[in-house]
Structures are given as structure tokens and as C-alpha cells.
Amino acid sequence: VHLLVGSYTVNATITVPASRYIQIVGDGGNTQLAAGGSLTDPILKLLGPSRATLRNFSMLGLGNAQRGIEIDGVDASGNGGRVFGESLVLAANSDSNLYVNGIDYTTIEMCDFFYGLSPSGHGIDTIGGGAHGASVNVYFGSAGGNLVGVNQSGSGRTNVMGVWNEVSTLTTNALTITGNGKFSYSGSNMTTNKPNTASLTNFTGSAAFV
């Protein structure tokens, strides 16, 4: 499906069926899917297991809590699932720019990734899951302007490598880690004038900072 340059108003969620090899391709940032009317559901929903490819377009929500893309049934195919993003910009959501909840089998990989500009929300949320090796992996990119940069809880697993994180005056913590999961932060920078950049509270898992 080729989307030409233009702004397309979406009044009802666009749903992509499971197990279909579908590509939705725009012509760059000037191809935009914009939530219209009173749409409170996601602009775009992928049913799992998904085989879809999305690239070269932007999305605009009605408000800061609008969900752009929702992927359901990520673990539907069992072992070996993968969600891959390259050069994504996820920004200005009042809840989470990237929200991963209870994923046990699927690896989430983000390369050259920007997650930021959410002064009342989280850049990344990893909640629970990880029972069968699932993890959220960020390889290179930048972040900034979030209330919390990365928030991990429960048995979640998150690995961040090569990210430049600008901690703003509104930021509570660049990292907030709780629960019993696994976390690593390597080859990355955090610029801050705050005394508390990372918080590991009631954390009984394993963490590495390299």
C-alpha cells in the first residue's frame, strides 16, 4: 500500500490482519496519518502474529495520550518473535512513547531511535514479561525531555546501548528500575544537573552499567 504525500484523516482505527505480508509505505515525513474526530483508539493496529512492514510516514494524535501504533498478540507465534524499528521518532506522549507490557517471547529492537519530549510521561516503559528471554533492546539514538527516560518494573528486561540522554529540568529520573528483571546501560551518556539521575528502588534483579 503506497501512501502519497499528504495528510490523511483517520476517523476509525486502521486494522492490519494477522499473518499477512503487507507493506504500508509513505513518501517521508510529509505523508501523515492524523487522528480525526473523537478517535480514542489507536490510529493503526497490527493483529498478531504480524508480518507487516511500516515505513516512511508520520502519525499525529488528537492529544498527547493518543496511541499511534498498537501491536496485539505479539507473542502469538511463540518463540522467536521480533519487532524491529529503525530511525523511529516516538515523541510527545503523556503516557509512554514506547510501551511494552508482559511480552515473554518476542524481542523488541530499536536502532537509531529517538524517544523524548514527554515532560509528563515515560520515554520507554518495560513492564513484566521476559519469562522466555524477551527483551527491549535499544541500539544507538537519543532521548530527552521525558519525566522518566526508561521505566522498568516487574520481571522486564531492557538493554540500552549508545544513547545520548538529555535530562531536562522536568525530569524525575533518566532511569527508574524496580522489580526483579534484568537491565543494562552501556556506552551511553546522561547529561544532567540533577543529583538523582538513576533510581533503583526495591530492585532485586541484575543491572549493569558499562
Number of C-alpha atoms within 10 A of each C-alpha: 9 9 17 15 14 15 15 15 14 19 15 16 16 14 14 19 16 17 14 13 11 15 13 14 16 21 16 15 13 15 19 22 21 18 26 16 11 9 16 17 17 20 26 19 18 21 19 19 20 24 17 17 12 12 16 16 19 19 19 18 20 16 12 17 15 19 24 22 16 15 17 14 15 22 20 15 14 13 14 12 18 18 14 13 17 14 14 17 17 21 22 24 25 19 20 28 27 19 14 19 14 17 24 22 22 23 22 19 17 20 17 16 20 24 26 27 22 25 22 19 24 31 32 25 24 26 22 21 22 24 15 13 15 23 27 23 19 22 17 18 22 20 24 24 25 33 25 28 31 23 22 24 20 20 20 31 29 25 17 20 18 17 21 17 22 19 23 20 13 13 24 20 23 28 23 20 26 22 19 19 25 23 21 15 18 14 12 16 14 17 13 16 10 13 7 12 18 16 15 13 10 10 17 15 16 12 17 10 10 8
